[in-house]
């Protein structure tokens, strides 16, 4: 997997992996604060994956959803 991160000005960074581009920014400088949401989302997807795998091994389903409250 090739992943690159490029500074695009102020607090914005672009993450590129293959055909995918993710734009991150930080709210403190007028941005949209996407960096925090992406970090939390990546951790949540990792947790969901391993919980789903555990459930499947126990004879259940991997169809789960995680929701984090806004803070």
TORTOR-566433 format. One record per atom (N, C-alpha, C, O): residue number from 1; residue in three letters; atom name; x negated, z negated, y negated. Coordinates in Angstrom, 2 decimals. Layout:
NUM:Ala:CA:X:Z:Y
...
END
This chain:
1:Unk:N:-0.84:0.00:1.17
1:Unk:CA:0.00:0.00:0.00
1:Unk:C:-0.89:0.00:-1.24
1:Unk:O:-1.80:-0.82:-1.36
2:Unk:N:-0.62:0.92:-2.14
2:Unk:CA:-1.34:0.95:-3.40
2:Unk:C:-0.40:0.40:-4.48
2:Unk:O:0.76:0.81:-4.59
3:Unk:N:-0.92:-0.53:-5.27
3:Unk:CA:-0.14:-1.15:-6.33
3:Unk:C:-1.00:-1.19:-7.58
3:Unk:O:-2.17:-1.58:-7.52
4:Unk:N:-0.42:-0.79:-8.70
4:Unk:CA:-1.18:-0.87:-9.95
4:Unk:C:-0.32:-1.52:-11.02
4:Unk:O:0.91:-1.38:-11.02
5:Unk:N:-0.96:-2.21:-11.92
5:Unk:CA:-0.30:-2.86:-13.05
5:Unk:C:-0.99:-2.38:-14.32
5:Unk:O:-2.21:-2.43:-14.44
6:Unk:N:-0.18:-1.90:-15.26
6:Unk:CA:-0.73:-1.35:-16.51
6:Unk:C:-0.09:-2.03:-17.71
6:Unk:O:1.12:-2.21:-17.76
7:Unk:N:-0.91:-2.39:-18.68
7:Unk:CA:-0.43:-2.98:-19.92
7:Unk:C:0.17:-1.87:-20.77
7:Unk:O:-0.47:-0.84:-20.97
8:Unk:N:1.39:-2.06:-21.28
8:Unk:CA:2.08:-1.04:-22.07
8:Unk:C:2.38:-1.50:-23.49
8:Unk:O:3.19:-0.89:-24.19
9:Unk:N:1.72:-2.56:-23.92
9:Unk:CA:1.90:-3.03:-25.29
9:Unk:C:2.62:-4.36:-25.35
9:Unk:O:3.48:-4.67:-24.53
10:Unk:N:2.22:-5.15:-26.35
10:Unk:CA:2.82:-6.47:-26.56
10:Unk:C:2.80:-7.26:-25.25
10:Unk:O:1.73:-7.53:-24.72
11:Unk:N:3.97:-7.62:-24.71
11:Unk:CA:4.04:-8.40:-23.47
11:Unk:C:4.60:-7.57:-22.32
11:Unk:O:5.01:-8.13:-21.30
12:Unk:N:4.61:-6.24:-22.45
12:Unk:CA:5.15:-5.37:-21.40
12:Unk:C:4.04:-4.90:-20.48
12:Unk:O:2.95:-4.52:-20.91
13:Unk:N:4.35:-4.93:-19.17
13:Unk:CA:3.49:-4.40:-18.13
13:Unk:C:4.33:-3.56:-17.17
13:Unk:O:5.48:-3.91:-16.88
14:Unk:N:3.77:-2.48:-16.69
14:Unk:CA:4.43:-1.65:-15.70
14:Unk:C:3.74:-1.85:-14.36
14:Unk:O:2.51:-1.81:-14.27
15:Unk:N:4.52:-2.05:-13.32
15:Unk:CA:4.02:-2.16:-11.96
15:Unk:C:4.42:-0.88:-11.24
15:Unk:O:5.59:-0.50:-11.24
16:Unk:N:3.45:-0.21:-10.63
16:Unk:CA:3.73:1.04:-9.91
16:Unk:C:3.25:0.90:-8.47
16:Unk:O:2.12:0.50:-8.21
17:Unk:N:4.14:1.24:-7.56
17:Unk:CA:3.82:1.25:-6.13
17:Unk:C:4.50:2.48:-5.54
17:Unk:O:5.72:2.53:-5.42
18:Unk:N:3.69:3.46:-5.18
18:Unk:CA:4.26:4.72:-4.67
18:Unk:C:5.17:5.32:-5.73
18:Unk:O:4.77:5.45:-6.89
19:Unk:N:6.39:5.71:-5.36
19:Unk:CA:7.31:6.32:-6.33
19:Unk:C:8.07:5.29:-7.18
19:Unk:O:8.90:5.67:-8.01
20:Unk:N:7.79:4.01:-6.98
20:Unk:CA:8.56:2.95:-7.66
20:Unk:C:7.82:2.45:-8.90
20:Unk:O:6.61:2.22:-8.87
21:Unk:N:8.57:2.28:-9.99
21:Unk:CA:8.03:1.72:-11.22
21:Unk:C:8.92:0.56:-11.65
21:Unk:O:10.14:0.70:-11.76
22:Unk:N:8.30:-0.59:-11.88
22:Unk:CA:9.03:-1.77:-12.35
22:Unk:C:8.44:-2.16:-13.70
22:Unk:O:7.23:-2.32:-13.84
23:Unk:N:9.31:-2.30:-14.68
23:Unk:CA:8.89:-2.67:-16.03
23:Unk:C:9.13:-4.16:-16.21
23:Unk:O:10.24:-4.65:-16.00
24:Unk:N:8.08:-4.88:-16.62
24:Unk:CA:8.23:-6.30:-16.89
24:Unk:C:7.94:-6.56:-18.37
24:Unk:O:7.19:-5.82:-19.01
25:Unk:N:8.54:-7.57:-18.87
25:Unk:CA:8.37:-7.94:-20.28
25:Unk:C:8.61:-9.44:-20.38
25:Unk:O:9.10:-10.05:-19.43
26:Unk:N:8.28:-10.02:-21.50
26:Unk:CA:8.48:-11.46:-21.67
26:Unk:C:9.31:-11.71:-22.91
26:Unk:O:9.03:-11.16:-23.98
27:Unk:N:10.32:-12.52:-22.76
27:Unk:CA:11.28:-12.78:-23.82
27:Unk:C:10.66:-13.37:-25.09
27:Unk:O:11.19:-13.17:-26.18
28:Unk:N:9.55:-14.10:-24.97
28:Unk:CA:8.97:-14.78:-26.13
28:Unk:C:8.56:-13.81:-27.23
28:Unk:O:8.37:-14.22:-28.38
29:Unk:N:8.43:-12.54:-26.90
29:Unk:CA:8.01:-11.56:-27.90
29:Unk:C:9.07:-10.46:-28.06
29:Unk:O:8.73:-9.32:-28.36
30:Unk:N:10.34:-10.82:-27.86
30:Unk:CA:11.41:-9.85:-28.03
30:Unk:C:11.69:-9.02:-26.80
30:Unk:O:12.53:-8.12:-26.85
31:Unk:N:11.01:-9.30:-25.70
31:Unk:CA:11.23:-8.55:-24.47
31:Unk:C:12.44:-9.06:-23.71
31:Unk:O:13.24:-9.83:-24.24
32:Unk:N:12.58:-8.61:-22.47
32:Unk:CA:13.76:-8.95:-21.67
32:Unk:C:13.49:-10.00:-20.60
32:Unk:O:14.39:-10.32:-19.83
33:Unk:N:12.28:-10.53:-20.53
33:Unk:CA:11.93:-11.59:-19.58
33:Unk:C:12.06:-11.16:-18.13
33:Unk:O:12.39:-11.99:-17.28
34:Unk:N:11.81:-9.89:-17.82
34:Unk:CA:11.96:-9.38:-16.46
34:Unk:C:10.93:-9.96:-15.51
34:Unk:O:11.18:-10.01:-14.30
35:Unk:N:9.79:-10.40:-16.01
35:Unk:CA:8.75:-10.90:-15.12
35:Unk:C:9.18:-12.09:-14.30
35:Unk:O:8.91:-12.15:-13.10
36:Unk:N:9.85:-13.05:-14.92
36:Unk:CA:10.29:-14.25:-14.22
36:Unk:C:11.32:-13.90:-13.16
36:Unk:O:11.23:-14.37:-12.03
37:Unk:N:12.31:-13.07:-13.51
37:Unk:CA:13.33:-12.68:-12.55
37:Unk:C:12.73:-11.94:-11.36
37:Unk:O:13.15:-12.15:-10.22
38:Unk:N:11.75:-11.08:-11.61
38:Unk:CA:11.13:-10.35:-10.51
38:Unk:C:10.35:-11.28:-9.59
38:Unk:O:10.38:-11.11:-8.38
39:Unk:N:9.67:-12.26:-10.15
39:Unk:CA:8.93:-13.22:-9.34
39:Unk:C:9.89:-14.02:-8.46
39:Unk:O:9.68:-14.15:-7.26
40:Unk:N:10.94:-14.55:-9.07
40:Unk:CA:11.92:-15.35:-8.32
40:Unk:C:12.60:-14.47:-7.27
40:Unk:O:12.82:-14.92:-6.14
41:Unk:N:12.92:-13.24:-7.62
41:Unk:CA:13.55:-12.32:-6.67
41:Unk:C:12.65:-12.00:-5.49
41:Unk:O:13.13:-11.90:-4.36
42:Unk:N:11.36:-11.85:-5.74
42:Unk:CA:10.45:-11.54:-4.64
42:Unk:C:10.31:-12.73:-3.70
42:Unk:O:10.23:-12.55:-2.48
43:Unk:N:10.27:-13.93:-4.24
43:Unk:CA:10.21:-15.13:-3.39
43:Unk:C:11.52:-15.28:-2.61
43:Unk:O:11.49:-15.59:-1.42
44:Unk:N:12.65:-15.05:-3.27
44:Unk:CA:13.95:-15.17:-2.60
44:Unk:C:14.09:-14.14:-1.48
44:Unk:O:14.64:-14.46:-0.42
45:Unk:N:13.61:-12.92:-1.70
45:Unk:CA:13.72:-11.91:-0.64
45:Unk:C:12.84:-12.28:0.55
45:Unk:O:13.20:-12.00:1.70
46:Unk:N:11.71:-12.90:0.30
46:Unk:CA:10.84:-13.36:1.39
46:Unk:C:11.54:-14.46:2.19
46:Unk:O:11.51:-14.44:3.42
47:Unk:N:12.15:-15.42:1.50
47:Unk:CA:12.88:-16.50:2.17
47:Unk:C:14.03:-15.91:2.99
47:Unk:O:14.22:-16.30:4.14
48:Unk:N:14.79:-14.97:2.40
48:Unk:CA:15.92:-14.37:3.11
48:Unk:C:15.46:-13.65:4.37
48:Unk:O:16.11:-13.73:5.41
49:Unk:N:14.35:-12.96:4.28
49:Unk:CA:13.82:-12.25:5.45
49:Unk:C:13.53:-13.21:6.60
49:Unk:O:13.96:-12.98:7.72
50:Unk:N:12.80:-14.28:6.32
50:Unk:CA:12.42:-15.20:7.38
50:Unk:C:13.60:-16.02:7.90
50:Unk:O:13.66:-16.32:9.09
51:Unk:N:14.54:-16.37:7.03
51:Unk:CA:15.76:-17.06:7.50
51:Unk:C:16.57:-16.11:8.36
51:Unk:O:17.10:-16.51:9.40
52:Unk:N:16.68:-14.85:7.94
52:Unk:CA:17.40:-13.86:8.73
52:Unk:C:16.78:-13.66:10.11
52:Unk:O:17.50:-13.56:11.10
53:Unk:N:15.46:-13.59:10.17
53:Unk:CA:14.76:-13.44:11.45
53:Unk:C:15.03:-14.64:12.35
53:Unk:O:15.27:-14.49:13.55
54:Unk:N:14.98:-15.85:11.77
54:Unk:CA:15.26:-17.05:12.55
54:Unk:C:16.69:-17.00:13.10
54:Unk:O:16.91:-17.29:14.28
55:Unk:N:17.64:-16.64:12.25
55:Unk:CA:19.04:-16.58:12.69
55:Unk:C:19.22:-15.57:13.82
55:Unk:O:19.95:-15.84:14.77
56:Unk:N:18.57:-14.42:13.73
56:Unk:CA:18.67:-13.40:14.78
56:Unk:C:18.10:-13.92:16.09
56:Unk:O:18.66:-13.67:17.15
57:Unk:N:16.98:-14.65:16.03
57:Unk:CA:16.40:-15.21:17.25
57:Unk:C:17.33:-16.24:17.90
57:Unk:O:17.29:-16.44:19.11
58:Unk:N:18.16:-16.87:17.07
58:Unk:CA:19.09:-17.88:17.59
58:Unk:C:20.42:-17.26:18.01
58:Unk:O:21.35:-17.97:18.38
59:Unk:N:20.51:-15.93:17.95
59:Unk:CA:21.73:-15.24:18.38
59:Unk:C:22.72:-15.01:17.27
59:Unk:O:23.85:-14.59:17.52
60:Unk:N:22.33:-15.28:16.04
60:Unk:CA:23.22:-15.08:14.89
60:Unk:C:23.00:-13.74:14.22
60:Unk:O:22.50:-12.80:14.83
61:Unk:N:23.36:-13.68:12.97
61:Unk:CA:23.23:-12.45:12.18
61:Unk:C:22.20:-12.65:11.06
61:Unk:O:21.95:-13.77:10.61
62:Unk:N:21.63:-11.55:10.63
62:Unk:CA:20.67:-11.61:9.52
62:Unk:C:21.37:-11.30:8.20
62:Unk:O:20.70:-11.20:7.17
63:Unk:N:22.67:-11.13:8.21
63:Unk:CA:23.41:-10.78:6.99
63:Unk:C:23.63:-12.04:6.15
63:Unk:O:24.66:-12.70:6.25
64:Unk:N:22.64:-12.37:5.33
64:Unk:CA:22.73:-13.55:4.48
64:Unk:C:22.53:-13.15:3.03
64:Unk:O:22.02:-12.07:2.74
65:Unk:N:22.92:-14.01:2.12
65:Unk:CA:22.72:-13.78:0.70
65:Unk:C:22.24:-15.08:0.06
65:Unk:O:22.73:-16.16:0.40
66:Unk:N:21.30:-14.98:-0.85
66:Unk:CA:20.81:-16.14:-1.59
66:Unk:C:21.16:-15.95:-3.05
66:Unk:O:21.03:-14.85:-3.59
67:Unk:N:21.60:-17.01:-3.70
67:Unk:CA:21.91:-16.96:-5.12
67:Unk:C:21.23:-18.12:-5.81
67:Unk:O:21.32:-19.27:-5.36
68:Unk:N:20.53:-17.82:-6.91
68:Unk:CA:19.87:-18.87:-7.68
68:Unk:C:20.62:-19.05:-9.00
68:Unk:O:20.91:-18.06:-9.68
69:Unk:N:20.94:-20.27:-9.36
69:Unk:CA:21.64:-20.49:-10.62
69:Unk:C:20.72:-20.20:-11.81
69:Unk:O:19.50:-20.35:-11.72
70:Unk:N:21.32:-19.78:-12.92
70:Unk:CA:20.53:-19.58:-14.12
70:Unk:C:20.13:-20.93:-14.69
70:Unk:O:20.87:-21.91:-14.60
71:Unk:N:18.92:-20.95:-15.29
71:Unk:CA:18.50:-22.20:-15.91
71:Unk:C:18.17:-21.97:-17.35
71:Unk:O:17.79:-22.91:-18.05
END
